[in-house]
Amino acid sequence: MINIRKNIIVLVALMLMSTFTCAQDCDYTLPKSTPLERFKNNNDGTISDTQTGLMWKQCIEGTFFKGAGICSTDPALTVTWQDALFLAEDVARGTTGENMGYIDWRLPNAKELESIIERQCINPAINLKVFPDTPASPFWSSTPYSNAGAGKWMVIFNYGIISSTGSGSFYVRLVRDL
């Protein structure tokens, strides 16, 4: 129970910090964890990760691909975990958002989402050349947290932290296997 409370306190603190506008800060003396060479921009709103064999939507849900690596300025969606799972299904079916012609979009598991953390950078801890306009905020994974009953794992892109929570509304980035 203490660990759950500690995680919730950390999460609330990080969420409050993410409400302030911060410029990405990178320490280039550290090795890159997501170098540009690892990714192939498919020029259709998708990015192929040659290291993991995954294809990512370049823009987060609620925003739309405008071309040339640019996402729309529409407000990104924040949803509950259950709604994130439903959203992935709806995008795959083509009933909402953009599916780019693929019918197998899904919510990434925690390890997949962790694989796109850029350890050189914070605010956000992601390669912005690959994933533009990513907020320094929590993103849902599909992975349940077994020690917390209803808890779920997420990646908080402020500092690239993996944490768990039982509830909340967070961002969604979808993935599919290549």
N, C-alpha and C positions, 0 to 999 in steps of 0.2 A: 504494500500500500504506500509506503514511503517513496519508493521509486516512481510510482505513478504520479504522486503529488509533485515530486521533483521535476519530472518530465513536463507536467502541466505548467509549473512555474517557469521553466526554461522556455516553453513554447509561447506563453503569454508575453514574456519579456521580448522574445524575438519578434513576435507579431507587432508589438508596440514599436519596436525599433524600425520595422519595415514600413511603417506609415510615413516615415520621414524620407524625403528624397535624398538619395546618396549616389554619388558617382562610383562606378566600379573601380576598385583599387586592386592592382595586381603587383605581386612580387616576382619579377622576372628572373630572380636568382634561383627560384625553385624550378624543378623540372615540370614541364607541361604534362597534365594528365589527359587533356583532350586536344592534342595538336590538330591543326587544320587538315593536315595530310591524312588523318584517320577518317575523315568524313568526305562523302561525295554529295555535292549539292545536285539534286536531280532536276532543278529548275522548274519544279511543279508544286512547290510547297512542302516537299519531303526531303529528308536528309538520310542517306544511307551510311551507317556506321560499319566500316570495313573490319573493325576489330571484333565487334560483338555480333555481327550479322543481323542487326536490327535496322528497321526504317522508322524514323521519327517524323512526326508532323513538325514542321519548322515553327509554326505559330501555335500559341496555346489556345485552348478552346474559348470561343467567344470572339476571337480576332480572326481575320481572314488573310490569306496569302494574296498580296497585291502584285507580286513579281519582283525580280531582282533582289531577293532576300529581304523584302520588306513586308511587314505585317501591318494590317490595318490598325487604326487607332481606336477601333470600337472597344468598349469596355470588356475586358476579359471576364469570363465567368468564374465565380467561386461557388462551389457546391458541396453538399455533404458527401460522405464516402459512398453511400448507397446511390445517390444521384450521379456520382462520377462513373460508377459502373453502368448505370442506365444510359448515361450520355455516350459512353464508348460504344454501346450497342446501337444507339440511334445513329451515331455518325457512320458506323460500319454499314448500317442499312440504308444510309443516304436520306434519312428523314430529318436530320438537322446537321448544321455545320458543313464542313467540306470533307468528303471522303477520298478525293483525288482518284476515284475509280477503284479503290480497294475496299473489300468487304470484310476485312479481318482486323480492323483497328481494335485496340484494347487498352485498358489501363495497365501501365507497366508495373511489374513487381518491384520490390524495394531495391534489389540488386541491379536491375536494369536502370532504374532511375538514378541510382548512385553512380552508374557508369558514365553519366554525362556531367558529373560535378567537375569543375575545373579547380584544382587545388591551388593554383597560382593566385586565384582571384577571390574577392569577397564583394558582396553587394552589387550584383549577384555572383555566386560561385559557379559560373557557367561560361562557356565560350560564346560571347555575344556575336561573334562573326558567323557562328554556326546557328545559334538560336537567338535571333535578335529580339529585343524588347521583352526579355524574360524578367519578370519582377523578382526582387530579392525577397521571396516569400515562400510559404509552404506549398508543396505539390503533393497530391495524393498518390500513393502506390496501391496496388491491389492486394498487398500482403497484410493479413491480419496479424495482430500482436498477441501471441498465445497466452502471455501472462496477465493480460488486462481484460479478459472477457471480451468486451466489445471494442477493444482498442485496435487501431490500424497504424501501420508504418507510413511515414511520409518523409520526404526530403525537404528540408528548409534551405532554400537557395541563398539566404543571406550569407551564411558561412559554410554551406555544404554539410549541414548537420543532418543526421538521420535520427528521427525521434518517433515517438508514438503518441497517440491521443485517442480518446474515446469518442470525441465529437468535434464539430466545427465545420466551417465551409472554407475550402481551399481551392487552389488552381488545379488544372488538369492539362497534361501534355500526353497525347496518345502515341502508341507505338504499334508496330506489327513486325512479324518475322519476315526476313527477306526471302 
